[in-house]
Amino acid sequence: MKQRLRTLRTASVTVVAWGVLVSGGAAGTARAAAGNGLERSTPVRLAPGVTYGEFRMVLPRGTVHGHLLTIDLSAPSVSVDLLTPGAVAARAPVSELAGRRHAVGAVNGDFFNISEAQHPGVEATGSPVGPSVSSGRDLKGPVPDGQRFGPPLPPGATTEDVLAVGYDHRARLDRLALHGTVRGPAGTWPLRGLNQYALPENGIGAYTSRWGQVSRERAVCGTDTDRAAGCGTDTAEVTVRDGRVAETAARPGAGVIEPGSVVLVGREAGARRLRALRLGQRVRVTHRLAARLPGRPRCAVGGFPVLRHGRPADGLDTVAVAMRTSAGIADRGRTLYLMALDGEKGQHQTGVTVRELAELMARLGAQDALNLDGGGSSTFVTRGRGGAERVRNHPTDGRERPVANAVGIFSGG
């Protein structure tokens, strides 16, 4: 049954009938989007090129309530970046991440290493699953598909999938693969990881000052197909400082990595290669994230595609219902949508399946869309009139969950 939305105006706010305050002046009356099953409030301008609105959609099991940012990337003052806690292996609430950078709006980003119940005594790193690029800097590479957290990947998706925004101010769905080498006296070996909580079997991973101080032990746990598998014992760690081997150890360590240093962690065959290195030997480590599409990303966040060219991806889950966050793209990359559902208790509110998420993003206007982390992580933040960050939705945990990263929107107007 279609619900009619009403608005009450005051000089400074518009109160939407379902009880959410919308900052700004006279915003007009709420409207229903004809023909697609959505009811939408009139968008409110937050900044040049950035608007905020809400929507409701009635399903047989309940009402879906969500929040939407619409971003005009062609606006000269608008930009997008990946917000991080300052280290790859760290977490912070979205409102805090947005506040540090004075973002106009933000939503939570990638799935992350949230727990380690299968590996007693091993510290959960809090680091994200997929590749991360912030302000043009490569922060980390993708973990193996079998080591990820989150819903099952649909056919054809991988942990290399990202939402990327380029220096051309265009958004796109892309893939970022790690390319790198470790060159030492005994030859050149492939680098299989960069600041990752999980390394491929037999691989070598590099950890830089951007990793943080969390233990690197989790890197050698699990396998390429089983995240819950035990931790490897055939391991090695080598610290390279100023281009020379400065320290060696049998197990991955912890602690801050100084700028100019890189810590190499190896497992199985990778460990045996690292054990061949000796103190004082020269070692050169190179790495970069290579995009599949032309153009280097200015920022990128991991997730998996649910909508391509206006059609839901094949094999999307149709069973598990959850609060979800998504990023959508339209107008050949010129328009970006950031959406998060509201987890408020009661009022017969419900989440959506991944398949329903794809259909929802299409109804909202997206041609392509990426599923970001959901459940208790789903958080939608905008900057209020006084400059303070405001959480617009109701996270299902009853409070903000610290997350690995967020997608932030900026406008100079």
N, C-alpha and C positions, 0 to 999 in steps of 0.2 A: 504494500500500500504506500502510495507516495505521500511523504510528509511535506507540509508547506512550511517554509522558513519565513520568519518575520524578523524585522530589525527595529530597534529602538535607538533613536539618535540622541546624542548629546553634543556639546561643543567640542569634545576632545576624543570621544570614543564612539564606536558603533558596537552595540551589544547584539550578537546573533542569538536567535531564540534558543538555540541549544546550549547557551550558557558560556560561550568562549568569548573573551574580550578581544577585539581587533583594534590595535593601535592605529591612530591616524584621525584625520578629520572626517567630514561627511563622506561616507564610502558608498552611498547609494543603497538600494535595497538588495536583499538576497535574491538570487535567481535560480531557476532550475535549468539544467542543461537538457535540451529537448532530445528525445529519441535514443539516449544511451544509458538510461537508468540511473543517472547521477543527479543529485541536487547539490548545487555549488553556491557558496556565498560570493558576493561581488568582490573581486580582488582588491586589495588595499596596497597602494604603492609604499614600499619601505624605503626605496632609494631609486635614483635613476636606473632604469633597466631591470628592477627587481620588484616583483609583487608577491603578496601573500594571500592565500585564501584557504577555505576549508571545503570539505565535501562530505556527503553522506550517500551511501548506497545500501539499499535494502536487499538482503539475501533471505532465503527461507529459514535459515538458522539464526538470523539476527541482523543488526545494522552495523555496517562498516563506516567508521568515522575516521577521516584522515585530514592531514595538513599538507599544503602544497606551496612550494616556492617556484615561481616561473621566472627564469633568468634570460634576458636578452643579451647574448654574448657579443652581438654586434654593436652594442652600446659602448662608446669609447671609454667610459669610466668603469666598466664592469670587468672583473677578473675572478678566476677560480683558483684555489690552491688546496693542497692536502694539508690539513692541520694535524700536528703530531705533538706528543708530550715532551719532545726534546730528545728522546731516545727511541730506537726501534723497540727495545724490550722494556716498555713502560706503558702505563694506562692513565687516563684522566677523563673526567666527565666532559661531555660535548660542550656544555656551557663554559667550562673553564678553558677549553681549547679555543673556543670562539672568542672569549674575552681577551685572551692573551694577544690575539692578532686583530682585535676590533672588527671581526667579521659582521656583516649585515645579517647573515643567516648561516646555518650549518645543520647537517645531519650526520649521524654516526656512519662510519665507513665499513671497512673490511671485517670479515670474521677473524677470530684471533685465538691464540693458545690460551684458553680460559681455565683449564684444569688439567691435572695429571693424576687422576685417581688410579689409573692402571700402572703408574710408575711411582710407587711409594718412595718418598724421600727426594724425588726430583722436583725441582722448582718449576712451576708454570711461568713462562716468560712474559705472557701478555702481548707477545709480538704477533703481527698480522700474518695471514695465510699467503696472500698474493704479493706481487711486486708493488713497491711503493716509490713514487717520485714526488718530491716536494720542491717547489721553486726551482725546477730544473735539475735538482740533485737526485741521483739514484741512491735510495736508502737501503733497499733489500730486494732479494730475488724471491721467486715462488717456491714454496715447499713442494715435495712430491704429492701427486693427486691423492694418494692413499693416506697422507698425513694431515689432510685438511680437517678443519672443524666446519660445521654447518650442514644444511640439507644435502642429500645426495646430488652429485653433479648430473645434469641431463646429458644425454648422449652427445659427444663431440665437444663438450666443455672441458676446460682444464684450469688449473690454478694460475696459468699465465694470462687468463682473461682479465681485462681491466676496462674501466671507464677512464679515458684519457682526454685531456684538454691541451691543445697545442699552442704554440706561440702565435698561431694564426687566429686565435680566439674561436676555435671550432672544437666542439666535443665529438667524440667518436667512441665506438666500441673497438678495442684493439687487443693485441696480445704482446706481452713483453717477455722475451726470453733472455736468460743470463748468458753472456759470452765472456769467458775469461780464461786466464792461464796462470800457472805457477811455473816459473822458469828458474831452475837451479843447476848445480854442477852436473847432475845426472840426467838432465833433459828437461823437456817441457811437458807438463801435465795439465789436463783440463781442470778448470775451477768449476765446481758443481754447486756452490752455494755462496750467498752473500747475506750476512746478517740474518740467517734463518734459524727458526727454532727446530727445524728438522732437515737433515742432510740426506741426499740419496745414498743408498747402499753403495759401498766401495768408493765414496766420493771424498773430496776435499772442499771445505768451505772456508771463506775468509770472513773475519769479524773485525770491524773497524771501530773507531771512536764513536761512531753513530749507534753502535749496538747498545751501549749503556753498561751497567755494572752487574747485571743479572748473570747467574751461572750459565755456562754454555753446555752443560751436561745433557740437556734435553736434545741437543743436536744429534746424538748417537743412539737415541731410543726409537723404537718402532722400525717398520720396514717401508718400502715403497708402496706396499699394498695393504698394510695392517698397522694403523696408528697405535694400537694397543700392544703390539709385540714388545718383548723385553728390550732392555738397553744393552747395546753391544759392549763387549769387553776388549775387543781388538781395536784400540783407539790410540791416538797420539795427538799432541798439540805442540805447535812450534810458534814462538813469537819472533817476528821479523821487525827489527828496529833500524831505521835509516838504511834499509836495503840489505841488512845482514842478519843472520840467525843470532838472536840474543838469548833465547831460553828454549828449553825443550821440556816436555812433561809427558807422562803416560796417559793422563786423563784430562779431559777438558776442565778448564778452571773458571774463575769468576773474577770480577773486579773491573774497574775502569781501564779502558784501553786508551793510551795516550795518543794524541794526534801525531801522525807520522809513523805510527806503528800499526801492524796488522797481525792478528792472531790466526793461524791456520789450524783447523781441526780436521782430522782425518778419521775415517772408520774403515775397517777391513782393508781392502787393497790400498785405499787412500792413506790409511795409517801406516802401512808398510812403506809406502813411498816417503812419507814425512820422517820416518825413523832413520832413513838413509842420510838425512841432513845433519851437518855438524856445526857446532858453534863457530861463528865467524864467517861461514860461507855466505856468498852473495846469493840472494833470492829476489826475484822480481815478480810482483803480483799485479795483474791487470784485470779489470772487470768493467763491464758496461751492460746496460739493459737495452736490448735491440728490439725496436717496434716492428711489427709485421707490416704496418701501413706507412706510407711516406710521412716524414715530418717528425721531429723529436718532440715528445710530450713535455709540456711545462709542469704538468702534474698528472698523477695516475693513482688509482685506487683499485684494489682487487675486488672481485665478485664474480658472478656468472651470468651470462646473457639469458634473459627470459623472453625477450621480444626482439625480432629482427624484421625490418621492412613492414612493420605493422602486423606481423603474424607471430603468435606465440611459438616459442621453440618446441621442437619435438621432445616428448618424453618428460615433460615437467610433472612434478608430483601433484596429485589431485586429492591427497588424503590428509596430510598434516596441516592443521590450521594454526596460524600464529600471527602475531603483530609483525609487520614487515616494514622495511625501509627500501627504497628504490631510487635510482637515478634514471631519468628518461631523456631522450634526445629527439628533436624535431627540426624541421626547416634546414635540412642538410647540415646539422651541427650548430646552427645559429641560436637555437633555443635549447635550454637545459631545464629539466624539471627535477626537483628534489622533493620526495614524498616520504612521509612516515605516518603510519596508522596510530590511532589513539588507543591506549590500553586502559582507559578508565573503566573501573568496575561498575557493573550494573547496566541499566538501560538496555539490556539485551544486546550489548555490543559484542562484536565478534571480529576475529582476524580473518585472514584469507589463506588459501593454499597457494603454492607457487604458481600453479596454472592460473588461478584467479587473479594473482598479482599481475601477470602478463596482460590479461584481459583488462584489468583496471587501468594499467598504464596506457594502454591503447585508447581507452575511453577518455583519459585525461588529455590525450593529444600526442602521445609519444609514438614515434616510428620504431625506435630501438630503446631497449631498457635493460638495466643490469640489476640483479638482486644483490642488495647489500645485507649486512648482518641484521638480524631481527630479534624477536622475542624481547627479553629484558634490555637488550642493547638499543632498541629503536628509540631514538631521541630526536626531537625537532626543536631547534633553537632559533630565535630571531633577536635582534638588538632592539630594545625598547626605546621610547621617546627620550628617556633620560640617559641613554647610553648603556644601561645595564642589560645583560643577557637574560632572556626569558625562555623557559622551557614551555613550549606551546602544547605539547601532548602530555599524556599521563603515562610514563613508563610503567610496564607491568610489575616491576619490582617495588613500586611505590616510591621510588627515588631514582635518580640518575645512576646508571651503571658506568663505572670507569671503562673506557674503551681504548682500542689501540690507535685509532685515528678518526678523522672526520673530514667531510668535504665542506670547505668554507667558501662563502660568497662575499665579494668585496665590491664596493662602489664608491668612487671618489666624489660623488655628488652630494 
